[in-house]
Every structure is written in C-alpha cells, then in structure tokens.
Amino acid sequence: MAQPCVLYHFAFHPASRAARLALGEARIDWTDTPVRPWEPDCPLGALNPSGMPPVIQTADRGRDLTLCELPAILGWIEDQQKSPLLLSADVAERAEARRLTTWFESRFTDEVDAVLLHERMEKPLLKLGPPEARALRAGRDALKGHLALLDDMAGARDWLAGRRLSQADLIAAAHLSVLDYFGEVSWGGWPALRTWYSKIKSRPCFRPLLADRFIGVAPAATYADLDF
C-alpha cells in the first residue's frame, strides 16, 4: 500500500510548483495542503525551521518522514524510482541538470524572482504598496539576460540539460510559469524557449498549475493556452 503523502505548498511559489510537477511526473499520489507562509499561524513553522514551502509529510518503513524544501523532495522522489526519472543515467547530463538547478535557486531567484515577484506578488499580499517602476525595469532587464541564455540552450538541446527531461526542466518551468502568469515573459522574442515551454506545458503534470489563480490578478492570455 502506498504511504500517504501530504504536500504543503503555496501555489505561486516557484519551488512549490516544481515539487508539484515532480510529484506529477513520478505519478505519486499526494494530498494538497495550501499554506500562506507569511501568516503567523502557518503550520510550516512547526515543520520546517525556515518556515518555507514546499514540505512533504509521508512515512518510510513505518516511520514518519518530513521532507523540507525542494532539494530534499526531489531527492526523495528519485529514491522511489527503480530507474532514473528526473536525473539522467548519463554523468554529464546529471551534472548539467544540477548546474541549472543551482542557477535557478541562486542567480535567477536573486536577480529576477526577488525583484519581479516581490513587486507583482508579494507587495499585494503583504499590503506594501504599488510596484516601483525602477525595480520592475531592473527585474525585467535581468530576466531578458536569463531568457537569452535559456533560449540558446533550448535551441541546441532536446531538453535543457540534454537529451531527456530532467529536474532542471521542471524547476525552470516552475519559475517561468509564475512570471508568465503575471505577463512578464514575452515569448515571441525567444522562439526556441517557447517551443521547449510548449512541450513541458503540455505534459499531464502541468495541467493543475494552469488552473491556479492569484486573487485580484487575471492570468496573462498566454498562461493557460497550450498553443500560445
């Protein structure tokens, strides 16, 4: 019998989205528990020292198991498989997937998410006032640089890390999908990346994300359109 799996997540948090995509790719059944990590009564405070999603509660051989944040969750999902699922058996492709994962967890998060998602999403949630034009310009300029690099990769490879889908694709798609919701990605300027995103967006694991809605903000026209 499969062990119960409960995912604590926030729908527009990129790492939470990546966890949902990975669980979907692995066909692991899970119970959806949305959380609002900025609220003082958020249950994550008792589960994860950082207080941040995603967190999974499950069991392993009769023992309770709490998996805090995306690296632990992705490692656990990979451990459940009989053969590699989101990390290739090829050493070079595994290394490239990990390199791209680190890129999104560090530079992309710091230069793009921490600016654009702060202005477009966190400020309304925390009632911090309207977006600042200067910050939006800086975040959008940084995003263009990252998209140019990703477009080159998507044009040269089947998937971002090589010949097969990997955790790097899911993490990249998770970040870009949140930005796409807020209309921050101009797909027409990045044709190879657009083709890659269309492929991953059409996978069954992606469908639940396309139903997500942020209160007070309608999604961009491209968000739920598979033929964008």
Secondary structure, 3 states (H helix, E strand, C coil): CCCCCEEEECCCCHHHHHHHHHHHHHCCCCEEEECCCCCCCCHHHHCCCCCCCCEEEEEECCEEEEEECHHHHHHHHHHCCCCCCCCCCCHHHHHHHHHHHHHHHHHHHHHHHHHHHHHHHHHHHHCCCCCCHHHHHHHHHHHHHHHHHHHHHHHHCCECCECCCCHHHHHHHHHHHHHHHCCCCCHHHCHHHHHHHHHHHCCHHHHHHHCCCECCECCCCCCCCCCC
